[in-house]
Amino acid sequence: MEFIKTSKIFYLNKSTYINLRWIAIIGQLVTIIFVQFFLNFEFNYFTCILITLLSVLSNIYLQFKFKENQLNNSISTMYLSFDILQLGTLFFLTGGITNPFIFLIIVPAVFSSQYLNMYSSILLVSLIILILFILTFYYIDLPH
């Protein structure tokens, strides 16, 4: 069948991915600061900032350590898994699935479906399903 055939080249453009991660990191930091200082919600502000700073460090590492402009399927899957775990941890600390930004957890899987092979996409979607299942029952409430 023709629709099953896909490209044999599964690479992710490093500069595009790094730029998207910077946008996500800035959005996370702005949101955390806004909720802490303007909405005055009581939550683990410092822990959330530290988790976001881990993403900053991993992005800097990715930018300067990898010299190739294309990230192979394995490296891309590893970094996208890290992004999903990082978002899951932030959502755990900020209300679980009641967090209004919970839909953003599917972005890495959508990104992988476009650029990576089917097995990587299935792995990432499975990770998201597991995290969403856990976040349904276990999370730290945000005061509303």
VMD Tcl script that draws the C-alpha trace (Angstrom):
set ca {
  {0.00 0.00 0.00}
  {1.25 3.42 -0.91}
  {0.19 5.28 2.24}
  {2.30 3.01 4.44}
  {5.49 3.96 2.62}
  {7.29 6.80 4.28}
  {10.62 8.46 3.95}
  {13.65 6.54 5.17}
  {15.22 9.78 6.37}
  {14.22 10.52 9.96}
  {16.09 13.62 11.01}
  {15.17 16.69 12.96}
  {16.65 20.07 12.08}
  {18.62 21.12 15.16}
  {18.22 24.87 14.77}
  {14.45 24.64 14.32}
  {14.11 22.38 17.34}
  {16.31 24.60 19.51}
  {14.32 27.69 18.54}
  {11.03 25.95 19.37}
  {12.44 24.88 22.72}
  {13.52 28.47 23.50}
  {9.98 29.66 22.74}
  {8.58 26.97 25.07}
  {11.06 27.82 27.84}
  {10.29 31.53 27.66}
  {6.57 30.75 27.73}
  {7.01 28.54 30.79}
  {9.05 31.14 32.65}
  {6.63 33.97 31.82}
  {3.68 31.86 32.93}
  {5.33 30.79 36.20}
  {6.33 34.37 37.03}
  {2.89 35.73 36.08}
  {1.04 33.19 38.25}
  {3.39 33.73 41.19}
  {3.67 37.52 41.22}
  {0.53 38.82 39.52}
  {-2.10 36.22 40.42}
  {-0.43 35.54 43.80}
  {-1.10 31.79 43.71}
  {0.71 29.75 46.31}
  {2.63 26.92 44.59}
  {6.15 25.50 44.37}
  {7.46 28.49 42.46}
  {11.14 27.79 43.08}
  {10.87 24.12 42.09}
  {9.06 25.05 38.85}
  {11.80 27.55 37.99}
  {14.48 24.90 38.66}
  {12.73 22.39 36.40}
  {12.52 25.00 33.65}
  {16.21 25.82 34.13}
  {16.99 22.14 33.47}
  {15.43 22.67 30.05}
  {17.59 25.75 29.56}
  {20.71 23.71 30.37}
  {19.69 20.87 28.07}
  {18.99 23.34 25.27}
  {22.39 24.99 25.70}
  {24.01 21.55 25.74}
  {22.17 20.60 22.56}
  {23.11 23.85 20.88}
  {26.83 23.71 21.57}
  {27.64 20.01 22.03}
  {26.11 18.61 18.84}
  {27.97 19.93 15.82}
  {25.71 18.33 13.20}
  {22.75 20.35 11.97}
  {20.52 17.25 11.82}
  {19.57 15.25 14.91}
  {19.07 11.56 14.24}
  {15.94 9.68 15.27}
  {17.35 8.34 18.57}
  {18.67 11.66 19.83}
  {15.47 13.43 18.79}
  {13.34 10.85 20.60}
  {15.46 11.22 23.73}
  {15.12 15.02 23.77}
  {11.39 14.93 23.02}
  {10.96 12.39 25.86}
  {12.80 14.78 28.16}
  {10.45 17.58 27.09}
  {7.39 15.43 27.84}
  {8.76 14.42 31.26}
  {9.62 18.02 32.05}
  {6.12 19.19 31.16}
  {4.61 16.31 33.13}
  {6.60 17.33 36.19}
  {5.50 20.96 35.85}
  {1.89 19.86 35.48}
  {2.23 17.64 38.56}
  {3.36 20.67 40.56}
  {0.70 22.98 39.13}
  {-2.65 21.24 39.21}
  {-2.35 18.10 37.09}
  {-4.91 17.75 34.32}
  {-6.86 20.72 35.73}
  {-4.05 22.99 34.54}
  {-5.36 25.00 31.56}
  {-2.11 24.39 29.63}
  {-2.35 20.57 29.77}
  {-3.05 20.35 26.03}
  {0.54 21.49 25.36}
  {1.85 18.09 26.45}
  {0.91 16.65 23.04}
  {3.13 19.09 21.11}
  {6.28 16.90 21.25}
  {4.31 13.91 19.93}
  {2.84 15.97 17.10}
  {6.33 17.20 16.30}
  {7.66 13.64 16.26}
  {4.88 12.41 14.00}
  {6.06 14.85 11.38}
  {9.82 14.26 11.57}
  {10.55 10.91 13.24}
  {9.72 7.30 12.51}
  {6.50 5.63 13.58}
  {8.08 3.72 16.48}
  {9.41 6.90 18.04}
  {6.00 8.52 17.72}
  {4.30 5.52 19.32}
  {6.82 5.59 22.18}
  {6.24 9.31 22.79}
  {2.44 9.00 22.61}
  {2.60 6.08 25.06}
  {4.69 8.20 27.43}
  {2.14 11.02 27.19}
  {-0.75 8.64 27.89}
  {1.07 7.27 30.94}
  {1.81 10.76 32.27}
  {-1.77 11.92 31.70}
  {-3.05 8.83 33.50}
  {-0.78 9.54 36.47}
  {-1.68 13.25 36.48}
  {-5.35 12.35 36.61}
  {-4.95 10.88 40.10}
  {-1.75 12.38 41.52}
  {-0.99 16.09 41.46}
  {-0.51 19.08 43.71}
  {-3.57 21.31 43.65}
  {-3.37 24.94 42.68}
  {-5.60 27.28 44.67}
  {-8.33 28.70 42.44}
}
mol new
graphics top color blue
foreach p $ca { graphics top sphere $p radius 0.5 }
foreach p [lrange $ca 0 end-1] q [lrange $ca 1 end] { graphics top cylinder $p $q radius 0.2 }
display resetview
